[in-house]
Amino acid sequence: MVSEWLQNLMIEYNSISLEKKESYSSLIQMPGIIFEKLIKWALENLPDEILVGFDPNWDRPHLPEVDEIFLFQKNRKQLFAGEGYIIGEPNLVNRGDSFSVHHIPEEWTDDFFAVDRGPRGGRFTHWLHTHPNAVAIPSGADADAAQYTEGIDMILGIQFSPEGMYPWFDEVEGERRPLIDRNKEAVGNFSTGHLVHGLEVIAYHRSGVGINVIFVDENNYPYGWENFILEE
């Protein structure tokens, strides 16, 4: 069961995703239970960033009624691998600083990955990496690594305390997608002892276009679905 505070934030985020759907070229759907796991992994692996790989869950196609509401009429079709299927289980692939996290050490792979699949090895369809106490905006290294991604790339920015060696950094230009925090206070806490003050999530295709992120429950419906039906 996903924490109530996170469910509330995902409802807010989905609401903005619906409002801004015309700004995106396509969409990706992530289960809330996986999103909560990613936040936990991110905090457990501090001070490092983490790199996570996903494949589509071929047993969980998007619900037609959900795509009908969240997709813009002019969305591009067949833009990326795994399109139309909800993201599957996450796999923790690497951890490191803002550059090395994208490059898998050879001792991790042991000849498992093909040599022609780029710096990440290319085993997975989709990728996500974290920005501890920093906004979710792609860096140059992020954009370079994305060129080898068949699906989409995502960034999870987490604002937390105690900050340790990562004071909050937000002086970066770009389109930000925060999970709304109306109270401007800590929105959740984890067993690591960290308080979470803010979360940001973006997704993008290697061509540079933005991908809309929708958080879904165990029944494949977006958090806040009942409200979105009424709005439409």
C-alpha positions as protocol buffer text, in pm:
chain_id: "A"
residue {
  index: 1
  type: MET
  ca { x: 0 y: 0 z: 0 }
}
residue {
  index: 2
  type: VAL
  ca { x: 142 y: 336 z: -104 }
}
residue {
  index: 3
  type: SER
  ca { x: 177 y: 595 z: 173 }
}
residue {
  index: 4
  type: GLU
  ca { x: -116 y: 835 z: 193 }
}
residue {
  index: 5
  type: TRP
  ca { x: 105 y: 1144 z: 170 }
}
residue {
  index: 6
  type: LEU
  ca { x: 258 y: 1015 z: -153 }
}
residue {
  index: 7
  type: GLN
  ca { x: -81 y: 925 z: -298 }
}
residue {
  index: 8
  type: ASN
  ca { x: -193 y: 1284 z: -238 }
}
residue {
  index: 9
  type: LEU
  ca { x: 114 y: 1420 z: -417 }
}
residue {
  index: 10
  type: MET
  ca { x: 64 y: 1186 z: -711 }
}
residue {
  index: 11
  type: ILE
  ca { x: -297 y: 1303 z: -745 }
}
residue {
  index: 12
  type: GLU
  ca { x: -170 y: 1662 z: -764 }
}
residue {
  index: 13
  type: TYR
  ca { x: 100 y: 1568 z: -1014 }
}
residue {
  index: 14
  type: ASN
  ca { x: -146 y: 1377 z: -1235 }
}
residue {
  index: 15
  type: SER
  ca { x: -377 y: 1676 z: -1231 }
}
residue {
  index: 16
  type: ILE
  ca { x: -100 y: 1895 z: -1375 }
}
residue {
  index: 17
  type: SER
  ca { x: -12 y: 1622 z: -1624 }
}
residue {
  index: 18
  type: LEU
  ca { x: -370 y: 1634 z: -1750 }
}
residue {
  index: 19
  type: GLU
  ca { x: -374 y: 2014 z: -1760 }
}
residue {
  index: 20
  type: LYS
  ca { x: -46 y: 2028 z: -1958 }
}
residue {
  index: 21
  type: LYS
  ca { x: -99 y: 1727 z: -2187 }
}
residue {
  index: 22
  type: GLU
  ca { x: -76 y: 1943 z: -2501 }
}
residue {
  index: 23
  type: SER
  ca { x: 286 y: 2022 z: -2412 }
}
residue {
  index: 24
  type: TYR
  ca { x: 402 y: 1662 z: -2442 }
}
residue {
  index: 25
  type: SER
  ca { x: 471 y: 1432 z: -2736 }
}
residue {
  index: 26
  type: SER
  ca { x: 362 y: 1114 z: -2558 }
}
residue {
  index: 27
  type: LEU
  ca { x: 314 y: 967 z: -2210 }
}
residue {
  index: 28
  type: ILE
  ca { x: 449 y: 699 z: -1979 }
}
residue {
  index: 29
  type: GLN
  ca { x: 266 y: 538 z: -1686 }
}
residue {
  index: 30
  type: MET
  ca { x: 443 y: 443 z: -1360 }
}
residue {
  index: 31
  type: PRO
  ca { x: 285 y: 245 z: -1073 }
}
residue {
  index: 32
  type: GLY
  ca { x: 279 y: 438 z: -747 }
}
residue {
  index: 33
  type: ILE
  ca { x: 420 y: 142 z: -555 }
}
residue {
  index: 34
  type: ILE
  ca { x: 728 y: 146 z: -781 }
}
residue {
  index: 35
  type: PHE
  ca { x: 767 y: 521 z: -739 }
}
residue {
  index: 36
  type: GLU
  ca { x: 770 y: 485 z: -361 }
}
residue {
  index: 37
  type: LYS
  ca { x: 1037 y: 214 z: -392 }
}
residue {
  index: 38
  type: LEU
  ca { x: 1251 y: 446 z: -606 }
}
residue {
  index: 39
  type: ILE
  ca { x: 1236 y: 722 z: -345 }
}
residue {
  index: 40
  type: LYS
  ca { x: 1341 y: 474 z: -76 }
}
residue {
  index: 41
  type: TRP
  ca { x: 1632 y: 344 z: -286 }
}
residue {
  index: 42
  type: ALA
  ca { x: 1745 y: 699 z: -359 }
}
residue {
  index: 43
  type: LEU
  ca { x: 1766 y: 783 z: 10 }
}
residue {
  index: 44
  type: GLU
  ca { x: 1928 y: 453 z: 105 }
}
residue {
  index: 45
  type: ASN
  ca { x: 2211 y: 511 z: -144 }
}
residue {
  index: 46
  type: LEU
  ca { x: 2304 y: 866 z: -46 }
}
residue {
  index: 47
  type: PRO
  ca { x: 2536 y: 1044 z: -104 }
}
residue {
  index: 48
  type: ASP
  ca { x: 2538 y: 877 z: -447 }
}
residue {
  index: 49
  type: GLU
  ca { x: 2297 y: 914 z: -733 }
}
residue {
  index: 50
  type: ILE
  ca { x: 2145 y: 587 z: -853 }
}
residue {
  index: 51
  type: LEU
  ca { x: 2068 y: 455 z: -1200 }
}
residue {
  index: 52
  type: VAL
  ca { x: 1762 y: 231 z: -1236 }
}
residue {
  index: 53
  type: GLY
  ca { x: 1655 y: 28 z: -1539 }
}
residue {
  index: 54
  type: PHE
  ca { x: 1304 y: -83 z: -1632 }
}
residue {
  index: 55
  type: ASP
  ca { x: 1133 y: -290 z: -1896 }
}
residue {
  index: 56
  type: PRO
  ca { x: 766 y: -252 z: -1987 }
}
residue {
  index: 57
  type: ASN
  ca { x: 523 y: -481 z: -1810 }
}
residue {
  index: 58
  type: TRP
  ca { x: 380 y: -658 z: -2114 }
}
residue {
  index: 59
  type: ASP
  ca { x: 93 y: -787 z: -1898 }
}
residue {
  index: 60
  type: ARG
  ca { x: -20 y: -432 z: -1817 }
}
residue {
  index: 61
  type: PRO
  ca { x: -115 y: -235 z: -2128 }
}
residue {
  index: 62
  type: HIS
  ca { x: -252 y: 116 z: -2081 }
}
residue {
  index: 63
  type: LEU
  ca { x: -626 y: 131 z: -2030 }
}
residue {
  index: 64
  type: PRO
  ca { x: -787 y: 287 z: -2341 }
}
residue {
  index: 65
  type: GLU
  ca { x: -1005 y: 520 z: -2131 }
}
residue {
  index: 66
  type: VAL
  ca { x: -697 y: 656 z: -1953 }
}
residue {
  index: 67
  type: ASP
  ca { x: -505 y: 723 z: -2273 }
}
residue {
  index: 68
  type: GLU
  ca { x: -814 y: 886 z: -2421 }
}
residue {
  index: 69
  type: ILE
  ca { x: -813 y: 1149 z: -2147 }
}
residue {
  index: 70
  type: PHE
  ca { x: -438 y: 1200 z: -2102 }
}
residue {
  index: 71
  type: LEU
  ca { x: -318 y: 1181 z: -2462 }
}
residue {
  index: 72
  type: PHE
  ca { x: -326 y: 1492 z: -2678 }
}
residue {
  index: 73
  type: GLN
  ca { x: -481 y: 1442 z: -3023 }
}
residue {
  index: 74
  type: LYS
  ca { x: -155 y: 1537 z: -3193 }
}
residue {
  index: 75
  type: ASN
  ca { x: 66 y: 1306 z: -2984 }
}
residue {
  index: 76
  type: ARG
  ca { x: 329 y: 1122 z: -3185 }
}
residue {
  index: 77
  type: LYS
  ca { x: 273 y: 747 z: -3224 }
}
residue {
  index: 78
  type: GLN
  ca { x: 539 y: 477 z: -3195 }
}
residue {
  index: 79
  type: LEU
  ca { x: 787 y: 728 z: -3057 }
}
residue {
  index: 80
  type: PHE
  ca { x: 970 y: 491 z: -2821 }
}
residue {
  index: 81
  type: ALA
  ca { x: 1005 y: 125 z: -2731 }
}
residue {
  index: 82
  type: GLY
  ca { x: 754 y: 1 z: -2475 }
}
residue {
  index: 83
  type: GLU
  ca { x: 501 y: 270 z: -2564 }
}
residue {
  index: 84
  type: GLY
  ca { x: 151 y: 185 z: -2445 }
}
residue {
  index: 85
  type: TYR
  ca { x: 261 y: -39 z: -2156 }
}
residue {
  index: 86
  type: ILE
  ca { x: 297 y: 45 z: -1790 }
}
residue {
  index: 87
  type: ILE
  ca { x: 651 y: 47 z: -1650 }
}
residue {
  index: 88
  type: GLY
  ca { x: 760 y: -284 z: -1496 }
}
residue {
  index: 89
  type: GLU
  ca { x: 972 y: -363 z: -1191 }
}
residue {
  index: 90
  type: PRO
  ca { x: 1277 y: -142 z: -1124 }
}
residue {
  index: 91
  type: ASN
  ca { x: 1632 y: -278 z: -1130 }
}
residue {
  index: 92
  type: LEU
  ca { x: 1911 y: -97 z: -946 }
}
residue {
  index: 93
  type: VAL
  ca { x: 2197 y: -92 z: -1199 }
}
residue {
  index: 94
  type: ASN
  ca { x: 2456 y: 156 z: -1076 }
}
residue {
  index: 95
  type: ARG
  ca { x: 2539 y: 426 z: -824 }
}
residue {
  index: 96
  type: GLY
  ca { x: 2792 y: 706 z: -833 }
}
residue {
  index: 97
  type: ASP
  ca { x: 2846 y: 1077 z: -887 }
}
residue {
  index: 98
  type: SER
  ca { x: 2666 y: 1282 z: -1152 }
}
residue {
  index: 99
  type: PHE
  ca { x: 2893 y: 1154 z: -1430 }
}
residue {
  index: 100
  type: SER
  ca { x: 2996 y: 803 z: -1336 }
}
residue {
  index: 101
  type: VAL
  ca { x: 2642 y: 691 z: -1251 }
}
residue {
  index: 102
  type: HIS
  ca { x: 2573 y: 669 z: -1625 }
}
residue {
  index: 103
  type: HIS
  ca { x: 2870 y: 442 z: -1693 }
}
residue {
  index: 104
  type: ILE
  ca { x: 2844 y: 88 z: -1566 }
}
residue {
  index: 105
  type: PRO
  ca { x: 3175 y: -47 z: -1432 }
}
residue {
  index: 106
  type: GLU
  ca { x: 3299 y: -356 z: -1616 }
}
residue {
  index: 107
  type: GLU
  ca { x: 3309 y: -561 z: -1298 }
}
residue {
  index: 108
  type: TRP
  ca { x: 2933 y: -507 z: -1263 }
}
residue {
  index: 109
  type: THR
  ca { x: 2857 y: -646 z: -1606 }
}
residue {
  index: 110
  type: ASP
  ca { x: 3100 y: -938 z: -1646 }
}
residue {
  index: 111
  type: ASP
  ca { x: 3042 y: -951 z: -2024 }
}
residue {
  index: 112
  type: PHE
  ca { x: 2664 y: -954 z: -1975 }
}
residue {
  index: 113
  type: PHE
  ca { x: 2604 y: -647 z: -2192 }
}
residue {
  index: 114
  type: ALA
  ca { x: 2680 y: -620 z: -2562 }
}
residue {
  index: 115
  type: VAL
  ca { x: 2971 y: -391 z: -2647 }
}
residue {
  index: 116
  type: ASP
  ca { x: 2769 y: -193 z: -2901 }
}
residue {
  index: 117
  type: ARG
  ca { x: 2496 y: -76 z: -2665 }
}
residue {
  index: 118
  type: GLY
  ca { x: 2648 y: 245 z: -2534 }
}
residue {
  index: 119
  type: PRO
  ca { x: 2780 y: 347 z: -2192 }
}
residue {
  index: 120
  type: ARG
  ca { x: 2481 y: 202 z: -2005 }
}
residue {
  index: 121
  type: GLY
  ca { x: 2497 y: -137 z: -2169 }
}
residue {
  index: 122
  type: GLY
  ca { x: 2142 y: -93 z: -2302 }
}
residue {
  index: 123
  type: ARG
  ca { x: 1993 y: -392 z: -2125 }
}
residue {
  index: 124
  type: PHE
  ca { x: 1675 y: -212 z: -2021 }
}
residue {
  index: 125
  type: THR
  ca { x: 1411 y: -24 z: -2220 }
}
residue {
  index: 126
  type: HIS
  ca { x: 1367 y: 274 z: -1983 }
}
residue {
  index: 127
  type: TRP
  ca { x: 1606 y: 442 z: -1740 }
}
residue {
  index: 128
  type: LEU
  ca { x: 1576 y: 669 z: -1437 }
}
residue {
  index: 129
  type: HIS
  ca { x: 1846 y: 835 z: -1234 }
}
residue {
  index: 130
  type: THR
  ca { x: 1825 y: 1053 z: -925 }
}
residue {
  index: 131
  type: HIS
  ca { x: 1932 y: 1408 z: -844 }
}
residue {
  index: 132
  type: PRO
  ca { x: 1982 y: 1426 z: -464 }
}
residue {
  index: 133
  type: ASN
  ca { x: 1877 y: 1770 z: -339 }
}
residue {
  index: 134
  type: ALA
  ca { x: 1874 y: 1903 z: -694 }
}
residue {
  index: 135
  type: VAL
  ca { x: 1607 y: 1978 z: -950 }
}
residue {
  index: 136
  type: ALA
  ca { x: 1507 y: 1724 z: -1213 }
}
residue {
  index: 137
  type: ILE
  ca { x: 1665 y: 1893 z: -1516 }
}
residue {
  index: 138
  type: PRO
  ca { x: 1886 y: 1696 z: -1762 }
}
residue {
  index: 139
  type: SER
  ca { x: 2257 y: 1775 z: -1766 }
}
residue {
  index: 140
  type: GLY
  ca { x: 2483 y: 1736 z: -2068 }
}
residue {
  index: 141
  type: ALA
  ca { x: 2584 y: 1389 z: -1949 }
}
residue {
  index: 142
  type: ASP
  ca { x: 2216 y: 1299 z: -1910 }
}
residue {
  index: 143
  type: ALA
  ca { x: 2139 y: 1403 z: -2266 }
}
residue {
  index: 144
  type: ASP
  ca { x: 2438 y: 1209 z: -2401 }
}
residue {
  index: 145
  type: ALA
  ca { x: 2344 y: 890 z: -2216 }
}
residue {
  index: 146
  type: ALA
  ca { x: 1983 y: 918 z: -2338 }
}
residue {
  index: 147
  type: GLN
  ca { x: 2099 y: 870 z: -2698 }
}
residue {
  index: 148
  type: TYR
  ca { x: 2134 y: 497 z: -2625 }
}
residue {
  index: 149
  type: THR
  ca { x: 1789 y: 459 z: -2467 }
}
residue {
  index: 150
  type: GLU
  ca { x: 1527 y: 276 z: -2674 }
}
residue {
  index: 151
  type: GLY
  ca { x: 1247 y: 382 z: -2443 }
}
residue {
  index: 152
  type: ILE
  ca { x: 1251 y: 699 z: -2233 }
}
residue {
  index: 153
  type: ASP
  ca { x: 1473 y: 856 z: -1967 }
}
residue {
  index: 154
  type: MET
  ca { x: 1347 y: 989 z: -1636 }
}
residue {
  index: 155
  type: ILE
  ca { x: 1498 y: 1201 z: -1360 }
}
residue {
  index: 156
  type: LEU
  ca { x: 1384 y: 1199 z: -998 }
}
residue {
  index: 157
  type: GLY
  ca { x: 1484 y: 1507 z: -799 }
}
residue {
  index: 158
  type: ILE
  ca { x: 1451 y: 1479 z: -422 }
}
residue {
  index: 159
  type: GLN
  ca { x: 1466 y: 1762 z: -170 }
}
residue {
  index: 160
  type: PHE
  ca { x: 1544 y: 1618 z: 173 }
}
residue {
  index: 161
  type: SER
  ca { x: 1688 y: 1690 z: 513 }
}
residue {
  index: 162
  type: PRO
  ca { x: 1926 y: 1653 z: 682 }
}
residue {
  index: 163
  type: GLU
  ca { x: 2113 y: 1774 z: 376 }
}
residue {
  index: 164
  type: GLY
  ca { x: 2457 y: 1641 z: 463 }
}
residue {
  index: 165
  type: MET
  ca { x: 2693 y: 1708 z: 172 }
}
residue {
  index: 166
  type: TYR
  ca { x: 2404 y: 1793 z: -63 }
}
residue {
  index: 167
  type: PRO
  ca { x: 2257 y: 2139 z: 7 }
}
residue {
  index: 168
  type: TRP
  ca { x: 1949 y: 2207 z: -206 }
}
residue {
  index: 169
  type: PHE
  ca { x: 2042 y: 2332 z: -554 }
}
residue {
  index: 170
  type: ASP
  ca { x: 1780 y: 2474 z: -790 }
}
residue {
  index: 171
  type: GLU
  ca { x: 1964 y: 2732 z: -1003 }
}
residue {
  index: 172
  type: VAL
  ca { x: 1909 y: 2540 z: -1327 }
}
residue {
  index: 173
  type: GLU
  ca { x: 1712 y: 2654 z: -1630 }
}
residue {
  index: 174
  type: GLY
  ca { x: 1451 y: 2422 z: -1777 }
}
residue {
  index: 175
  type: GLU
  ca { x: 1097 y: 2294 z: -1743 }
}
residue {
  index: 176
  type: ARG
  ca { x: 1040 y: 2161 z: -1392 }
}
residue {
  index: 177
  type: ARG
  ca { x: 762 y: 1926 z: -1280 }
}
residue {
  index: 178
  type: PRO
  ca { x: 741 y: 1922 z: -901 }
}
residue {
  index: 179
  type: LEU
  ca { x: 501 y: 1706 z: -707 }
}
residue {
  index: 180
  type: ILE
  ca { x: 307 y: 1985 z: -539 }
}
residue {
  index: 181
  type: ASP
  ca { x: 375 y: 2056 z: -173 }
}
residue {
  index: 182
  type: ARG
  ca { x: 114 y: 2303 z: -55 }
}
residue {
  index: 183
  type: ASN
  ca { x: 238 y: 2321 z: 303 }
}
residue {
  index: 184
  type: LYS
  ca { x: 602 y: 2398 z: 218 }
}
residue {
  index: 185
  type: GLU
  ca { x: 695 y: 2156 z: 497 }
}
residue {
  index: 186
  type: ALA
  ca { x: 820 y: 1798 z: 505 }
}
residue {
  index: 187
  type: VAL
  ca { x: 576 y: 1580 z: 313 }
}
residue {
  index: 188
  type: GLY
  ca { x: 701 y: 1239 z: 422 }
}
residue {
  index: 189
  type: ASN
  ca { x: 969 y: 1050 z: 611 }
}
residue {
  index: 190
  type: PHE
  ca { x: 1157 y: 728 z: 555 }
}
residue {
  index: 191
  type: SER
  ca { x: 1332 y: 462 z: 762 }
}
residue {
  index: 192
  type: THR
  ca { x: 1665 y: 616 z: 659 }
}
residue {
  index: 193
  type: GLY
  ca { x: 1589 y: 908 z: 891 }
}
residue {
  index: 194
  type: HIS
  ca { x: 1542 y: 1158 z: 609 }
}
residue {
  index: 195
  type: LEU
  ca { x: 1251 y: 1397 z: 577 }
}
residue {
  index: 196
  type: VAL
  ca { x: 1132 y: 1451 z: 221 }
}
residue {
  index: 197
  type: HIS
  ca { x: 1042 y: 1814 z: 147 }
}
residue {
  index: 198
  type: GLY
  ca { x: 990 y: 1798 z: -227 }
}
residue {
  index: 199
  type: LEU
  ca { x: 992 y: 1566 z: -527 }
}
residue {
  index: 200
  type: GLU
  ca { x: 1033 y: 1639 z: -898 }
}
residue {
  index: 201
  type: VAL
  ca { x: 991 y: 1398 z: -1188 }
}
residue {
  index: 202
  type: ILE
  ca { x: 1047 y: 1451 z: -1560 }
}
residue {
  index: 203
  type: ALA
  ca { x: 1069 y: 1214 z: -1856 }
}
residue {
  index: 204
  type: TYR
  ca { x: 1213 y: 1278 z: -2200 }
}
residue {
  index: 205
  type: HIS
  ca { x: 1290 y: 1106 z: -2527 }
}
residue {
  index: 206
  type: ARG
  ca { x: 1639 y: 1102 z: -2679 }
}
residue {
  index: 207
  type: SER
  ca { x: 1513 y: 1338 z: -2951 }
}
residue {
  index: 208
  type: GLY
  ca { x: 1471 y: 1601 z: -2680 }
}
residue {
  index: 209
  type: VAL
  ca { x: 1091 y: 1607 z: -2654 }
}
residue {
  index: 210
  type: GLY
  ca { x: 915 y: 1581 z: -2319 }
}
residue {
  index: 211
  type: ILE
  ca { x: 715 y: 1275 z: -2214 }
}
residue {
  index: 212
  type: ASN
  ca { x: 418 y: 1315 z: -1978 }
}
residue {
  index: 213
  type: VAL
  ca { x: 438 y: 1102 z: -1661 }
}
residue {
  index: 214
  type: ILE
  ca { x: 117 y: 954 z: -1517 }
}
residue {
  index: 215
  type: PHE
  ca { x: 118 y: 771 z: -1182 }
}
residue {
  index: 216
  type: VAL
  ca { x: -121 y: 474 z: -1170 }
}
residue {
  index: 217
  type: ASP
  ca { x: -257 y: 245 z: -899 }
}
residue {
  index: 218
  type: GLU
  ca { x: -272 y: -135 z: -886 }
}
residue {
  index: 219
  type: ASN
  ca { x: -578 y: -130 z: -1112 }
}
residue {
  index: 220
  type: ASN
  ca { x: -397 y: 71 z: -1383 }
}
residue {
  index: 221
  type: TYR
  ca { x: -599 y: 388 z: -1315 }
}
residue {
  index: 222
  type: PRO
  ca { x: -429 y: 722 z: -1242 }
}
residue {
  index: 223
  type: TYR
  ca { x: -435 y: 843 z: -884 }
}
residue {
  index: 224
  type: GLY
  ca { x: -726 y: 1090 z: -873 }
}
residue {
  index: 225
  type: TRP
  ca { x: -907 y: 920 z: -1163 }
}
residue {
  index: 226
  type: GLU
  ca { x: -1256 y: 992 z: -1028 }
}
residue {
  index: 227
  type: ASN
  ca { x: -1185 y: 1364 z: -1023 }
}
residue {
  index: 228
  type: PHE
  ca { x: -1040 y: 1362 z: -1375 }
}
residue {
  index: 229
  type: ILE
  ca { x: -1352 y: 1195 z: -1516 }
}
residue {
  index: 230
  type: LEU
  ca { x: -1568 y: 1468 z: -1366 }
}
residue {
  index: 231
  type: GLU
  ca { x: -1337 y: 1738 z: -1502 }
}
residue {
  index: 232
  type: GLU
  ca { x: -1360 y: 1599 z: -1853 }
}
